[in-house]
Amino acid sequence: MTTITRLQRTAAAAAALALPASMAFFAPQAQAQAPAEPFGPACASVPKEGAGSLEGMAKDPVATAASNNPELSTLVSAVQKAGLVDTLNNAENITVFAPTNAAFEKIPQADLNALLNDKEELTKVLTYHVVGEKLTTQQLEDGTYKTLQGTDLTVKGSGSNFTVNDSSKIVCGNVPTANATVNLVDTVLMPTS
């Protein structure tokens, strides 16, 4: 009887030792797959509460979420003019490189007005800002991705410093919405064809 009890205790002790070891094995994988937090200097200007906050935006599809963020009002107006609200809201698992109001201000006013009044060209430019998959922060470090417009954009960087097409910086990245990951950029991206 005592031999059986000793064997049971030994087995229990071995199992108790093995469990933390196996948990330690799985922990790095779980940590590697955990979503990164939003990053970048412009994240500080996102409202702290309400529909336009990071928490509020996570509940809405991307075009709706953007409409609640005051930093994206020019983009939202452009998306409405191009008739892309439903397209973006109904898409699944996309990444949007969203130009801030400051990004649109870099375009001379006459050129911006011409773009906003040319639906075909505007649609081309806006769909160039959308990649048909959710990109992780790790994928932003060095990658080339096909946009909904049909041509590629490239992203490079590390930590919280990322550049799109060598010209546009991500100023607030990894912002979740119900159907997309949003990266706010400081320059409007222009497709090459």
N, C-alpha and C positions, 0 to 999 in steps of 0.2 A: 504494500500500500504506500509506504513512504517513498519507494522508488518511483512509482507512478506520479506521486505528488511532486517529487523533485523534477521529473521530466516535464510535467505540466508547467512548473514555475520557470524552468529553463526555456521552454518553448515560448512562454509568455514574455520573458525578458528579451529573448531574441526578436520576437515580433515588435516589442516596444522600441528596441534599438533600430530595427529595420524601417519602421514607419517614418521617423523623422528623416532618415537618410533618403527614403523614396520621395518624401515631400520636398526635400532640398533639391532633388534631381528635377522635379517638375517646376519648382519656383522660378528659375531663370526663364523658362519658356513662357510661363504666364506673364512674367514681367516684360519680356520682350514683345509680347503681343498686346499689352495694355496700351490703350490709345494715349498719345502724348497730349499734354495740355496745350492750349493756345499759347503762342509765343510772338514776341515782337513788340516794338515800342508803341505802335498804334493801338494795341489791345487795351492800353490804359485809358483811351478815349471812348471805348465802347461803354454804353450806359451800364450802370451797376445793377439795375433792376428793370423789370418790365419786359415787354415784347422784344425790344431791341438789345437787351442784355445777352450775354453769352448763353445763359440758361434759357432765356426766352426764345432765342434764335434756334436752339436745339429742338424745339417743339414744332417748328413750322417748316414746310418745304422751302427750298432755297430762295425762290423769287419773293415769296411772302416774307421770309426772314429778312432778306435784304431791304425790303420796303420799310421795315421797322428800325433800320439802322441809319441814323442821320448822315453818317460818313459816305453812304452809298446812294444818295438821292439822285445824282446825275445818272448813275448806272441804271437805277430803277426806271427812270424816265426813258432812257434809251431802250431798255428791254420792253417796256410797254409800247413804244413807237414801232419797234420791230415785230411786235406780236409774239414774243417769245415767253410770256409769263407761264402759260399752260405747258409749253414744251419743257421748260426748266422745272416747274413744280411736279410734273408727272414723270420725269426721268428718275432712274434709280441708280444709286451708288456712283455719283459723278463727283468730280472735283472742279470747282469754279475758281478761277483766278480773277477776283473782282476788283476792278479799278476803283479807287477812292475818288471822291470829288476833286481832291488835289491832283490826281492823275489826269483827269479830264481838263483841268485848268492849264496843264502844260501844252495843250493843243491850242493853236491860235483860234480865236473866236470864230472867224469866218470859216475856217476849216471844220471846226466842230459843228457849226450850224449846217454846213453842207453835208457832213456825215449824218447828222441827226435827221436830215430831210431826204436821205437816199436810203430807202428801206432795204434794198438789196445789198448795198455796201455795208450798211449798219448791221445787218444780219450776219454777214461774213465776219465782220470784226468781232461781234459779240460771241458768236459760236466758236471763234478761235480761242476764246478765254475758257472753254469748257473741255475737259478731258472725260471720256466715257468710263472712267473707273475711279474709285476712291483711292487716292494716293496717300500713303503713310508719310510721316516725317522722314523715315529712312529712305523712301523712294525719291524724296526731293533732293537728296544729297548728290545724286548724279544720274540723270535719266532723260530720255527723249520719249515724248508721249504724243500720240495722235489725238488731235482735237476734233470736236464735232464738225468743225469747218472743213476738215479733211487733210490739213497739213500738220506738221509736227511743231511742238515747242520743246525747249530744253530747260531743265532746272538743275542748278548746281548750288552747293553750299554745305554748311554744317552748323550744328548748334541751333542758333536762332537767326543766322545770317544766310539767306537764300536769295538767289537771283534767277529770274526767268528771262531766257533769251539774251543773257549778258547785259540787259539794260534796265529791267524792271525789278525792284526789290520787293520781297514779301515783307510788309510792314506789320501785319498781324496774321499769323498762319494757324492752320489746324483748327479753324472754328467750325464746330459741328452744326449741321441743320438736320432736319428729319430725313432728307434724302441725299445730302451732299456734304462734302468737306469744302470749306471756303478759305481761300488765302487772299487777303486784301493786298493789292499791289499798288505801287506808287507811280506807275507809268502804264498807259494804255498800250496793249500789245497789238501789233499790226501784222496780219498774215502776209507772207511773201508772195503768195499767188492767189 
